[in-house]
Amino acid sequence: MLLGAVSAQFEGAQVNFAAGAILASFLFFFSLAYGARLLAPIFASPVAWRVLDGVIALLMASLAWRLAVGTL
């Protein structure tokens, strides 16, 4: 639903948008899987998880705000 709302802004370039979204998703999950081994010692601490959750919450709130006011 979120991708559909954002892609509607790119009239005539939905295929390019979809290809970019697929590539970004692949790179994100590949990096996450590869980096898990390197970041395991850091995320052994509950504080690190709270910081990560806070950063994710801020990013999601920012994205929701920008979609709501139409600046994305």
C-alpha positions as CSV (number, residue, x, y, z in Angstrom):
1,M,0.0,0.0,0.0
2,L,2.8,2.4,0.9
3,L,4.7,1.7,-2.4
4,G,1.5,2.2,-4.3
5,A,0.9,5.6,-2.7
6,V,4.4,6.8,-3.4
7,S,4.6,5.4,-6.9
8,A,1.4,7.2,-7.9
9,Q,3.5,10.4,-7.9
10,F,5.7,9.1,-10.7
11,E,3.3,9.2,-13.6
12,G,4.7,7.2,-16.5
13,A,7.7,5.9,-14.5
14,Q,6.1,3.2,-12.4
15,V,8.2,0.5,-13.9
16,N,11.4,2.4,-13.1
17,F,10.1,3.0,-9.6
18,A,9.2,-0.7,-9.1
19,A,12.7,-1.7,-10.4
20,G,14.3,0.7,-8.0
21,A,12.2,-0.5,-5.1
22,I,13.1,-4.1,-5.8
23,L,16.8,-3.3,-6.1
24,A,16.8,-1.3,-2.9
25,S,15.0,-4.1,-1.1
26,F,17.4,-6.7,-2.3
27,L,20.4,-4.6,-1.3
28,F,18.9,-3.8,2.1
29,F,18.3,-7.5,3.0
30,F,21.6,-8.6,1.5
31,S,23.4,-6.0,3.6
32,L,21.4,-7.0,6.6
33,A,22.3,-10.7,6.3
34,Y,25.9,-10.0,5.5
35,G,26.3,-7.4,8.3
36,A,24.6,-9.5,10.9
37,R,27.8,-11.4,11.5
38,L,29.7,-8.1,11.9
39,L,27.1,-6.4,14.1
40,A,26.3,-9.4,16.4
41,P,28.6,-8.2,19.2
42,I,27.0,-4.8,19.2
43,F,23.5,-6.1,19.3
44,A,24.2,-8.4,22.2
45,S,23.3,-5.5,24.3
46,P,19.6,-4.6,25.0
47,V,20.5,-0.9,24.8
48,A,21.6,-1.3,21.2
49,W,18.3,-2.8,20.3
50,R,16.4,0.1,22.0
51,V,18.5,2.6,20.0
52,L,17.8,0.7,16.8
53,D,14.1,0.6,17.6
54,G,14.1,4.3,18.3
55,V,15.9,5.1,15.0
56,I,13.4,3.0,13.1
57,A,10.4,4.7,14.9
58,L,11.8,8.1,13.9
59,L,12.2,7.1,10.3
60,M,8.7,5.6,10.1
61,A,7.2,8.7,11.8
62,S,9.1,11.0,9.4
63,L,7.9,9.0,6.4
64,A,4.3,9.0,7.6
65,W,4.4,12.7,8.1
66,R,5.9,13.4,4.7
67,L,3.2,11.2,3.1
68,A,0.5,12.9,5.1
69,V,1.5,16.5,4.1
70,G,2.4,15.5,0.6
71,T,6.1,16.4,0.5
72,L,7.4,13.0,-0.4
